[in-house]
Amino acid sequence: MRFFTSETRIKRDAKRLMKSLARHGQELKYTKCLDLMARLHGFSHFQEWKRTVLDGPLSTFDEDADDEAVEARFQHQECVMAEAGFAAIAGVVLDEVNPTGWRKQSFGTGEAFTHDAA
């Protein structure tokens, strides 16, 4: 599974990941969050994502993908989070960050909002 997105979006989501992990008592530096975000998108690390992303079109967000693709993405992301040592909070963090989805959850209110694709 590889999910291609813009550099602005992956960096913004890495910041969201860092904040979400911190909310659940886990500290991870921004550069490590970039690598973890790249892994959640199907790459080995951020530099691999950066070299590869320019070669392909942007991927379809979860809200526009078929159920099978969304389930495969979620299973992959849960495994990545577990491998990174975050198995206990994987589901809630993935819900908050929603790495391959269009809608994001506001940390302050819990309300969903959308981000532009950029």
C-alpha positions as CSV (number, residue, x, y, z in Angstrom):
1,M,0.0,0.0,0.0
2,R,1.4,3.4,-1.0
3,F,-0.5,6.6,-0.6
4,F,0.8,9.6,-2.5
5,T,0.0,13.1,-1.1
6,S,1.5,16.5,-1.1
7,E,4.6,17.5,1.0
8,T,2.5,20.2,2.7
9,R,-0.1,17.6,3.8
10,I,2.4,15.0,5.0
11,K,4.3,17.6,7.0
12,R,1.0,18.9,8.5
13,D,-0.1,15.4,9.3
14,A,3.2,14.7,11.0
15,K,2.6,17.7,13.3
16,R,-0.9,16.4,14.0
17,L,0.6,12.9,14.8
18,M,3.1,14.5,17.2
19,K,0.3,16.4,19.0
20,S,-1.9,13.3,19.1
21,L,0.8,11.1,20.5
22,A,1.6,13.8,23.1
23,R,-2.0,14.0,24.1
24,H,-1.8,10.3,24.9
25,G,1.4,10.6,26.9
26,Q,3.9,9.6,24.1
27,E,6.6,12.0,23.1
28,L,8.1,11.7,19.6
29,K,10.2,14.3,17.8
30,Y,8.9,15.9,14.6
31,T,11.5,14.2,12.5
32,K,10.5,10.8,13.9
33,C,6.9,11.7,13.2
34,L,7.8,12.5,9.6
35,D,9.3,9.1,9.2
36,L,6.4,7.4,11.0
37,M,3.9,9.3,8.8
38,A,5.8,8.1,5.7
39,R,5.6,4.6,7.0
40,L,1.8,5.1,7.5
41,H,1.7,6.0,3.8
42,G,3.6,2.8,2.8
43,F,7.1,4.1,2.6
44,S,10.2,3.1,4.6
45,H,11.0,6.6,5.8
46,F,10.4,10.3,4.9
47,Q,13.3,10.6,2.5
48,E,12.0,7.6,0.5
49,W,8.6,9.2,0.4
50,K,10.2,12.5,-0.7
51,R,12.1,10.8,-3.6
52,T,9.1,8.7,-4.7
53,V,6.2,11.0,-4.4
54,L,7.1,13.2,-7.3
55,D,7.0,10.2,-9.6
56,G,3.3,9.4,-9.1
57,P,-0.2,11.0,-9.0
58,L,-1.8,11.9,-5.7
59,S,-3.9,9.1,-4.2
60,T,-7.6,9.0,-3.6
61,F,-8.6,9.9,0.0
62,D,-10.4,7.3,2.1
63,E,-13.7,9.0,1.7
64,D,-13.5,8.5,-2.1
65,A,-11.9,5.0,-2.1
66,D,-13.7,1.7,-2.1
67,D,-14.2,-0.2,1.2
68,E,-11.5,-2.8,0.4
69,A,-8.8,-0.1,-0.1
70,V,-9.8,1.8,3.1
71,E,-9.7,-1.4,5.1
72,A,-6.3,-2.4,3.7
73,R,-4.9,1.1,4.5
74,F,-6.3,0.9,8.1
75,Q,-4.8,-2.6,8.7
76,H,-1.4,-1.4,7.4
77,Q,-1.5,1.7,9.5
78,E,-2.4,-0.3,12.7
79,C,0.5,-2.6,12.0
80,V,2.9,0.3,11.5
81,M,1.7,1.9,14.8
82,A,2.2,-1.4,16.6
83,E,5.7,-1.8,15.2
84,A,6.5,1.7,16.4
85,G,5.5,0.8,19.9
86,F,2.1,2.5,19.9
87,A,-0.2,-0.6,19.7
88,A,-2.2,0.5,22.8
89,I,-3.2,3.8,21.3
90,A,-3.0,3.0,17.6
91,G,-6.8,3.2,16.9
92,V,-7.5,6.4,18.7
93,V,-4.4,8.2,17.2
94,L,-5.2,7.0,13.7
95,D,-8.8,8.3,14.2
96,E,-7.4,11.7,15.3
97,V,-4.8,12.0,12.6
98,N,-6.6,10.2,9.8
99,P,-3.5,10.0,7.6
100,T,-5.2,8.9,4.4
101,G,-8.5,10.7,4.9
102,W,-9.8,14.0,3.9
103,R,-11.6,14.8,7.2
104,K,-9.6,15.6,10.2
105,Q,-10.7,15.7,13.9
106,S,-10.2,19.0,15.8
107,F,-8.2,18.3,18.9
108,G,-10.0,21.0,20.8
109,T,-13.6,20.1,20.1
110,G,-13.5,16.6,18.6
111,E,-15.5,18.0,15.6
112,A,-14.5,16.9,12.1
113,F,-13.3,19.4,9.6
114,T,-11.7,19.1,6.2
115,H,-8.2,20.2,5.0
116,D,-7.4,21.1,1.5
117,A,-5.3,18.6,-0.4
118,A,-2.3,20.9,-0.6
